[in-house]
């Protein structure tokens, strides 16, 4: 449970509002400014706050130092491709923790839907609710009218380094266009090798 809280907290580094004075549970997160085109590789991932599937507003200050963060923006719990992706991540979760990597998943689903989804599958990583698309817009991943008349997230995978810099960003062209877990882990391993090489030089 402590790890899950740390994971949830880390994700809050990703949208804007570095000066947030985050209130307690039940309060609305403040507006998040959006960079044209969304945050890109090389940009710093700033602070933000979202509700988790238990209805709590979580903070970035809970992040475990030195860990990577993989952020999954998914279309919704109703999307079969998203379900498959999150279930694969659940199965491979030990591989990510072994690589000192935390996972979070974000959608526009209301808290109630995220709670039902999590109760069904018991994901070891948090599901965060972004109904106003503040974080989704911060990364330039909005899909207008992507589900009927509703705006949702395009399937997006992000890797945030321990230095809070965005190191990888992939926005899928369609619901099934997503990097595999092995590709994500390989990318993190390569980032670690590059960091180690830089420290030796």
C-alpha positions in Angstrom: 0.0 0.0 0.0 2.9 2.4 0.8 4.3 1.8 -2.7 1.0 2.4 -4.3 0.7 5.7 -2.5 4.3 6.6 -3.6 3.4 5.7 -7.2 0.2 7.8 -7.1 2.1 10.7 -5.7 4.8 10.6 -8.3 2.3 11.0 -11.1 1.3 14.3 -9.7 4.6 15.7 -11.0 3.4 15.5 -14.5 0.9 18.3 -15.2 1.4 21.9 -14.4 0.8 23.8 -11.2 4.2 23.5 -9.4 2.9 26.0 -6.9 -0.1 24.0 -6.0 -1.2 24.2 -2.5 -3.1 20.9 -2.7 -6.0 20.7 -0.5 -7.3 17.5 1.0 -9.6 14.8 -0.2 -12.7 15.9 -2.1 -11.4 19.2 -3.4 -11.1 20.0 -7.1 -7.7 20.2 -8.7 -6.8 23.7 -10.1 -6.6 24.4 -13.8 -3.5 23.1 -15.6 -2.0 25.4 -18.3 -1.3 23.7 -21.6 1.8 24.1 -23.8 0.9 24.3 -27.5 1.3 20.7 -28.9 1.6 19.3 -25.4 4.7 18.4 -23.4 7.4 16.7 -25.4 10.5 14.6 -24.8 13.0 16.8 -23.0 10.4 18.9 -21.2 10.2 18.9 -17.5 7.1 17.1 -16.1 5.6 19.6 -13.7 3.3 19.1 -10.7 -0.4 18.4 -10.9 -3.1 16.6 -8.9 -5.7 14.0 -9.8 -8.2 11.9 -7.9 -7.5 8.2 -7.6 -10.1 5.5 -7.8 -10.8 5.9 -4.0 -11.7 9.5 -4.5 -8.6 11.0 -2.9 -6.6 13.9 -4.3 -3.0 12.7 -4.3 0.3 14.7 -4.1 3.5 14.6 -6.0 5.5 14.8 -2.8 5.0 11.1 -2.2 7.3 10.0 -5.0 10.0 7.5 -4.3 13.3 9.2 -5.3 15.3 7.7 -8.1 12.4 5.9 -9.8 11.2 6.2 -13.3 7.5 6.6 -14.0 5.5 5.1 -16.8 2.3 7.0 -17.5 -0.4 5.3 -19.5 -3.2 7.5 -20.9 -6.0 5.1 -21.8 -9.3 5.6 -23.6 -11.5 4.2 -20.9 -12.4 1.0 -19.0 -14.9 0.2 -21.8 -12.1 -0.1 -24.4 -11.0 -3.7 -24.9 -7.6 -2.7 -26.2 -7.1 -0.6 -23.1 -8.2 -3.5 -20.9 -5.7 -5.8 -22.6 -2.9 -3.3 -22.1 -3.6 -2.7 -18.4 -3.9 -6.4 -17.8 -0.6 -7.0 -19.5 1.0 -4.3 -17.3 -0.5 -6.0 -14.3 1.1 -9.3 -15.3 4.4 -7.6 -15.9 4.3 -5.3 -12.9 7.2 -7.1 -11.1 9.4 -6.5 -14.2 8.7 -2.8 -13.8 9.4 -2.6 -10.1 12.6 -4.6 -10.7 13.6 -1.8 -13.0 12.8 0.8 -10.4 9.8 2.0 -12.4 6.3 3.0 -11.1 3.2 2.8 -13.2 0.0 4.9 -13.3 -2.9 4.9 -15.7 -5.1 7.9 -16.5 -8.4 8.2 -18.3 -11.4 10.5 -18.4 -13.4 7.9 -16.6 -15.2 9.3 -13.5 -14.0 8.0 -10.2 -16.9 5.6 -9.8 -16.0 3.9 -13.1 -12.3 3.7 -12.2 -13.3 2.2 -8.9 -15.5 -0.5 -10.5 -12.7 -1.2 -13.0 -10.1 -1.6 -10.3 -12.4 -3.7 -8.1 -12.9 -6.1 -11.0 -9.2 -6.5 -11.8 -7.3 -5.3 -8.7 -4.5 -3.5 -10.6 -1.3 -3.1 -8.6 -0.9 0.5 -9.9 -3.4 3.4 -9.5 -6.1 4.5 -11.9 -6.4 8.2 -11.9 -9.4 10.2 -13.1 -9.0 13.2 -15.4 -12.6 14.0 -16.5 -11.5 17.6 -17.4 -8.6 16.3 -19.6 -6.2 18.6 -17.8 -3.3 16.1 -17.8 -4.4 14.6 -21.1 -4.2 18.0 -22.7 -0.9 18.8 -21.0 0.6 15.9 -23.1 -1.3 16.8 -26.2 -3.2 13.5 -26.2 -6.9 14.6 -26.5 -9.0 12.8 -29.0 -12.0 15.0 -29.8 -15.2 13.0 -30.0 -13.2 9.8 -29.6 -16.0 8.0 -27.9 -19.3 9.1 -29.4 -19.6 12.8 -28.6 -17.1 12.5 -25.7 -13.5 13.7 -25.8 -11.1 11.1 -24.5 -7.4 10.3 -24.4 -5.5 8.9 -27.3 -3.6 5.8 -26.2 -0.4 7.3 -25.0 2.7 6.0 -23.2 5.1 8.3 -21.4 8.3 7.6 -19.5 9.4 10.2 -17.0 12.9 10.0 -15.7 14.0 10.3 -12.0 15.0 13.8 -12.9 11.3 14.5 -13.8 12.2 15.0 -17.5 10.0 13.3 -20.1 12.3 10.7 -21.8 9.8 9.0 -24.0 6.4 9.8 -25.5 4.3 7.6 -27.9 0.8 8.5 -29.0 -1.0 5.7 -30.8 -2.6 6.2 -34.2 -5.4 3.8 -33.3 -6.7 2.0 -30.2 -4.4 -1.0 -30.6 -1.2 1.0 -31.5 0.7 0.8 -28.2 4.3 -0.2 -27.3 4.6 -3.5 -25.7 5.7 -3.9 -22.1 9.0 -5.3 -23.2 9.6 -2.3 -25.5 8.9 0.1 -22.5 11.2 -1.8 -20.2 14.0 -2.0 -22.9 13.7 1.8 -23.3 14.1 2.3 -19.6 17.1 0.0 -19.5 18.7 2.0 -22.4 18.1 5.2 -20.5 19.8 3.8 -17.5 22.8 2.7 -19.6 23.1 6.2 -21.1 22.9 7.7 -17.6 25.6 5.4 -16.3 27.8 6.1 -19.3 27.4 9.8 -18.7 28.3 9.5 -15.0 31.5 7.6 -15.9 32.6 10.1 -18.6 
